Amino acid sequence: MSDLVAALKPYEAELIAIRQDIHRHPETGFEESRTAALVAERLRAWGLDVTEGIATTGVVATLKGRRPGQRAIGLRADLDALNIQEVPGRAHGSTIPGKMHACGHDGHTAMLLGAARYLSENPDFGGTVNFIFQPAEEGLGGGKVMIDEGLFERFPVDAVYGMHNMPGLPVGEFHTRVGPFMAASDTWKVTFHGTGGHGGAGAHLATDPTIPQAHFVLGLHPDHPQIVVASPCSGHGFKFASVLGEVLADLATKQSTDKPISLFRPERFIGA
């Protein structure tokens, strides 16, 4: 590892500059045109075969090793930023109002570019490496779009490797495990039906759905400890509409990383 760190040291200033440049110019899902162009330009300068325009702004670069071998792997990073306003204070802060690389994809992109450069100068391996720069990771399914557009037919691989930054880990450490690793989130809707009771004379005749709705949310946690968040979706919220006889609960769920991770399936609750 120390030899590799020493070998990468000459790239450090350039990779930091790339990361900060991308951070200054954040682009959200399927709009990463500037970022993709920067990525493609650097990859070509290092002698890789580059394909652009997969899933609109996705980029794939291919490198063959100097040793014989037929196997292939994919190394993947994401390109997109988030619709978040950055707090000012950094020299390389976002210059785009309302957009920010708050999840670190600028770092992921720079890291994968660093790997591409190092391997292009040291192709002492057998087989092929495909460097996959995915657009629209943040909720828009850019990876699936790349696959639907023939990513693995055009660039077949035996395995794909990716990583995510995790502030708080000591510098130089990488953590992994067998099986599912990182948490995921999903959204789903539950509708609680009641009967209306508009007017002072009829309110006592209503069937109020807000009470079972509250018990439903509270009951999620003890029976399903892997769920650590069950809350109104941002921008939607619970619509307490007992007068209309209906409550819409738009819930966001997230799995915990301090418990065994398993798939959460809302259909388990159907008929419960």
C-alpha positions, 0 to 999 in steps of 0.5 A: 500500500505504501508503494502505491501511495507513493506512486500516486503522489505525483497525481495528487495536485491534479486530482485535487484540482479536478475535484475542486473544479467539479465541486465549483460546477455541480450538475444534477442528474442527466445534466452533467454535460460539463462534468462528462466532458471534463472526464472524457477529455482527461481520459483521452489525454491518458490514452484510453478509449472513451465512449460518451453519451450513454444514458445522456451524460454517462462516460465509459473508458476502456483499458486493456492490460499488457498481459494476456487475459480475457476477464474484465471488470468495471470500476464505477463512480457517479457524476451528479450533484444534489439540489442543495444550497451550499453554505459559503466559505470554501474557495472552491464552493459551488458557483451554481445557486441551489446545487451542490456536491453534498454527497461527494460524487465530485470526489468519487469522479476524481478518484476513478480518474486517478485510478484510470490514470495510474492503470493507464501508465501501469497496465501490468494486468491481464484482461480489461478494465472498464471505467464507468462514470454514471450519471443521475445516481441521486434518485433518477436511476442513471445506472439502470438507464445505462444498463437498459442502453446496453452498457454490459452488452457493449462493455461486458464485465465479470464484476463491477466495483464501486465505493463511497466516501465516508467522512469519519473513517481514518485516512487510508482505510477502506471498509467492506463486508460480504453481502449488502453493505450500504443503506438504501431508501425508498418511498411508498404510499399508504392511504387510510380511509375514514368517513367525513364529519364536516360541520359542528353537528356531525363531527362526532359521526366521523371515523377519524383515520388519523389515529390508526395512521399514528399507530401504524407509524409507531408500530413500524419500529418495534416489529421492523427494527431495520427501519430507522426512519419512517417519516413524511417525504420532503415536500409532501407531508402527512395530509390530515384530512379527517373532514374528508375522511382520508389520510395520505401518508407518504412515507420515506424509509431508510435501513439502518447500517448498525443492524443486519441489512435486509430488503424492506418490502412494503408489500409485507404490510398489505392486508396487515 
